[in-house]
Amino acid sequence: MQSKQTKSLIVLGLMLLSGGVSNAFAAAQLRAEDVKLADGVTRMSAYVAPMTKYVVANSTDIFTDVKLSGKTTGHLERGQEVSVLAVPKDWDWLLVGRDGVGIGYIPRGVVAPANQFRSS
């Protein structure tokens, strides 16, 4: 008979194999209607809470939607700390904000976890 701990490890292993680390260690779900957005920023259907703090690794514009063709609402420079409010579920984008209000989205690939960023 398998112990409860062994079963948990098996389930975690299967989750890693089927959905990757992000699904196995899923962040807390956020209700879309609870995420505050500036005027003109597109509301996504679902969000999860960010898992870490981020620093901009490659300069980027901030977009009103999760597409590079969206209008820009600002710009972030390399090395700048960024306030990530939420992660749109099933998208490789981050909702960034100021004073708790989402001002737009940036591609996830332009940031690094703050504890792993190297400025040089």
Secondary structure as UniProt FT lines:
FT   HELIX           4..24
FT   STRAND          29..30
FT   HELIX           32..34
FT   TURN            39..40
FT   STRAND          47..48
FT   STRAND          54..56
FT   STRAND          60..63
FT   TURN            68..69
FT   STRAND          72..76
FT   TURN            78..79
FT   STRAND          81..82
FT   STRAND          84..88
FT   TURN            89..90
FT   STRAND          93..98
FT   TURN            99..100
FT   STRAND          101..107
FT   HELIX           108..110
FT   STRAND          111..113
FT   HELIX           114..116
//
